Amino acid sequence: LVNQLPEANLILLRHLFGVLHHIEQNSGVNQMNAFNLALCIAPNMLWLPRPTGPEEESRSTKKVALLVQFLIENSGEIFGGDIASLF
């Protein structure tokens, strides 16, 4: 799916998850592991197209957080093993 994105979107995601992966690599110092980062960033990444109740929004946010966590933890495999070279 990532390879089907327009190039500009792919570049943006690659840089974003490169930064998040870099932060996660220093979680021993900053306490921001992939789970914590995902909880912080997920509500800003994807949202439902129409307003819903608090329960549905909570379920949706949890699903997005799991996806973001997966993308952070596997960013090298998903976006290319040289993701650290962006810095």
N, C-alpha and C positions, 0 to 999 in steps of 0.2 A: 504493500500500500504506500509506503514512504516513497518508493521510486515512481509512483504515479502522480505525485504532487507536482505542481508547477515549480520550476527551479527556484524562484524567489521564496516560496513558502518553505521549500526544503532547506535552503540556506539559513533562513531565519530559525527554523526548528533546530537545525544542526548547531547553530551558535547558542541558542537558548539552552539546549540540553548539554552542550559542552560546558557552559558556565555552571549549570546545576550539578553536573557530574564532578566538576572540579571542586565545588563546595562540598559535595558529599565525600570526596576523597580526603577531606580535612575534617571529617566529623569528629575525630578524636579531640580536636581542639575547639571546634565551633558548635558541637552538639547537633549539627544539622545533617542527620542521615537522610537517606532517600525518602523514608516515610515522613519525616518532619517537613522536608522540603515539599513533598507532594501535598501535604495538608495545607501548606501556606499558599502554594501556587495554583492548585487545582480549581478553586472557585473563580479564578481569573482567566482560566484557559478555555473552558467549555461551559455552556449553560443551556438550559432548556429553552426552546424557541418561544414559549409562552409562559406566563406566570402560573405556578401551581401552588399546591399547599406545602407547608413546611416539611411534611413527611416525605413527599416525592422529591423535593429539593435536596433533602438530606441524603436520600438514597442515591440520587444522581451525583451529588458531590462526592460521595464515597466511591462510586464507580470511576469517576474521573480521577480521583486521587490514586486509586489502584493502577490505573493506566499510566499516570504521570510517574508514579514510583517505578513501574516496570520500565518505562522509557529511560529514566535516570540510571537505573541499575544496569541496563543493557544498551546504553547509548553507543558504546564502541562498536557493538555488533550491528546495531540498527543504522547508525549514521556514518559508520566507517571507523576502523580501528585507529585512525590518526586524529581522532577528535581532540586530543590533548594538544596537537600541533596548532590549533587555532589560537593558542595563547603563546 
